[in-house]
Amino acid sequence: MSSAYGALAQANEGLGAKEAALQARQMARLIDHDLYFTGKELRETVAMARLLVELERATRARMTIDQGLVLAKELKDAKSEEALKELAAKLK
């Protein structure tokens, strides 16, 4: 089910519908979290953070980035951690 939301998010991003993409990413992330798919949850978190930065939603972006950093460290995912730090730098 989360894969369907991920695909919907990609399609919406491709069409420039960032709000719809954000909603789909959020649903995918929630499903992945509930099913303990932590790797997929982290990917959706990074994608959500990117969209939130692009949409200039600084407060929610910071919260999402912080949550993603915790998860990235937990999973020892240096690539995601670096991507999240770069997004955080864009907010300053």
C-alpha positions in Angstrom: 0.0 0.0 0.0 2.8 2.5 0.8 4.3 1.8 -2.6 1.2 3.0 -4.2 1.3 6.2 -2.3 5.0 6.5 -3.2 4.2 6.1 -6.9 1.4 8.6 -6.6 3.8 11.1 -4.9 6.3 10.6 -7.7 3.6 11.2 -10.4 2.4 14.3 -8.6 5.9 15.7 -8.3 6.5 15.1 -12.0 3.3 17.1 -12.7 4.4 19.9 -10.4 1.7 19.2 -7.9 3.8 19.5 -4.8 0.9 19.7 -2.3 -0.6 16.5 -3.6 2.9 14.9 -3.6 3.4 15.9 0.0 0.1 14.4 1.1 1.0 11.1 -0.7 4.5 11.0 0.9 3.0 11.6 4.3 0.6 8.7 3.9 3.4 6.4 2.6 5.5 7.4 5.6 2.8 6.7 8.1 2.1 3.2 6.6 5.8 2.4 6.5 6.2 3.5 10.1 3.2 1.4 11.2 4.6 -1.7 9.4 8.2 -1.1 10.8 9.6 -0.6 7.3 12.2 1.8 8.7 14.3 2.0 5.6 11.3 3.0 3.5 10.1 5.3 6.2 13.4 7.1 6.1 13.3 7.5 2.3 9.8 9.0 2.6 10.9 11.3 5.4 13.8 12.7 3.3 11.4 13.2 0.3 8.9 14.9 2.6 11.6 17.2 4.0 12.7 18.2 0.5 9.1 19.0 -0.5 8.5 21.0 2.7 11.7 23.0 2.1 10.6 23.7 -1.5 7.1 24.7 -0.3 8.8 27.0 2.3 7.2 25.4 5.3 10.1 26.0 7.6 8.7 24.8 10.9 7.3 21.6 9.6 10.4 21.0 7.5 12.6 21.4 10.6 10.5 18.9 12.6 10.6 16.4 9.7 14.4 16.9 9.2 14.9 16.3 13.0 12.9 13.1 12.9 14.7 11.9 9.8 18.1 12.6 11.4 17.2 10.4 14.3 16.1 7.6 12.1 19.1 8.0 9.8 21.5 7.7 12.7 19.6 4.7 14.1 19.9 3.0 10.7 23.5 4.2 10.1 22.4 5.7 6.8 25.1 8.3 6.1 23.6 9.3 2.7 20.2 10.2 4.1 21.8 11.9 7.1 23.9 14.1 4.7 20.8 14.9 2.5 18.8 15.9 5.6 21.7 18.1 6.8 21.8 19.8 3.4 18.1 20.5 3.6 18.4 21.9 7.1 21.1 24.3 5.9 18.7 25.6 3.3 16.4 26.7 6.0 18.9 29.1 7.7 
